[in-house]
């Protein structure tokens, strides 16, 4: 018998402890299952919101605008005249901020000096 089991049996309250040892992993598995399902639901909603003209980012960090799309692929215009084809699963809505390497254009400058 393991030291943990013998300690639980000798203490007299082993039933509650063994029940805790059984329920704790089950609760953890249930929590992981539910959180994964919620992530999948959010991802499917985000994928459904994609449309031609949407600003997107790939999982590799490429920013662009959707030029065309079908059920499995998305064509992203990364620069004027540069269209790249990606699997739809690697595309997500671009965060509100510009990519870190983006420089403000001449129209974005503030002040009239």
C-alpha positions in Angstrom: 0.0 0.0 0.0 1.3 3.5 -0.8 2.2 5.9 2.0 -0.6 8.2 0.9 -3.2 5.5 1.0 -2.0 4.1 4.3 -2.1 7.6 5.9 -5.6 8.2 4.6 -6.8 4.8 5.9 -5.2 5.3 9.3 -6.6 8.8 9.8 -10.2 7.5 9.7 -11.3 10.3 7.3 -10.0 8.5 4.2 -13.3 8.5 2.4 -13.4 12.3 2.0 -9.8 12.5 1.0 -10.1 9.7 -1.6 -13.3 11.4 -2.9 -11.4 14.6 -3.3 -8.6 12.9 -5.1 -11.1 11.5 -7.5 -13.2 14.7 -8.1 -10.3 17.2 -8.5 -9.0 15.7 -11.8 -12.5 15.3 -13.1 -13.3 19.0 -12.3 -10.1 20.0 -14.1 -10.9 18.0 -17.2 -14.4 19.4 -17.2 -13.0 23.0 -16.9 -10.6 22.4 -19.8 -13.3 20.9 -22.0 -15.7 23.8 -21.4 -13.0 26.5 -22.0 -11.9 24.8 -25.2 -15.5 24.7 -26.4 -15.9 28.4 -25.7 -12.7 29.2 -27.6 -13.9 27.2 -30.6 -17.2 29.1 -30.5 -15.5 32.5 -30.5 -13.2 31.4 -33.4 -16.2 30.2 -35.5 -18.0 33.5 -34.8 -14.9 35.5 -35.8 -14.5 33.4 -39.0 -18.2 34.0 -39.9 -17.6 37.8 -39.6 -14.8 37.8 -42.2 -15.8 39.6 -45.4 -14.1 41.0 -48.5 -12.4 44.2 -47.5 -11.9 43.2 -43.8 -8.5 44.0 -42.3 -7.0 40.8 -41.1 -3.9 39.2 -39.6 -2.5 35.7 -40.2 -1.2 33.5 -37.4 2.3 34.3 -38.8 1.8 38.0 -38.3 1.1 39.1 -41.9 -1.4 42.0 -42.0 -3.5 42.7 -45.0 -7.0 43.1 -46.5 -9.2 40.3 -47.7 -9.4 40.5 -51.5 -11.4 37.4 -52.1 -12.5 34.3 -50.2 -14.2 31.0 -50.5 -15.1 28.2 -48.1 -11.5 27.0 -47.4 -9.1 29.8 -48.6 -8.7 33.5 -48.3 -6.8 35.8 -50.7 -5.1 38.6 -48.7 -3.8 41.8 -50.3 -0.7 42.5 -48.3 0.5 45.4 -50.4 -1.0 47.1 -53.5 -0.9 44.4 -56.2 0.4 41.7 -53.9 -2.2 39.0 -53.3 -1.4 36.0 -51.2 -3.5 32.9 -50.7 -3.9 31.4 -47.2 -6.0 28.7 -45.6 -9.0 30.3 -43.9 -8.1 28.8 -40.5 -5.0 30.9 -40.2 -6.8 34.2 -40.6 -8.2 36.4 -37.8 -9.5 39.9 -37.4 -6.6 42.3 -37.1 -6.3 44.0 -33.7 -7.3 47.7 -33.6 -3.7 48.8 -33.5 -1.5 49.0 -36.6 1.3 46.4 -36.9 4.4 47.5 -34.9 6.5 48.1 -38.1 3.8 50.4 -39.7 5.0 53.9 -40.2 2.5 56.8 -40.3 2.0 58.1 -43.8 2.2 61.7 -44.9 -1.5 62.2 -44.3 -1.2 61.0 -40.7 1.2 63.7 -39.5 -0.1 66.2 -37.0 0.6 69.9 -37.0 1.2 72.5 -39.6 4.8 73.7 -39.3 
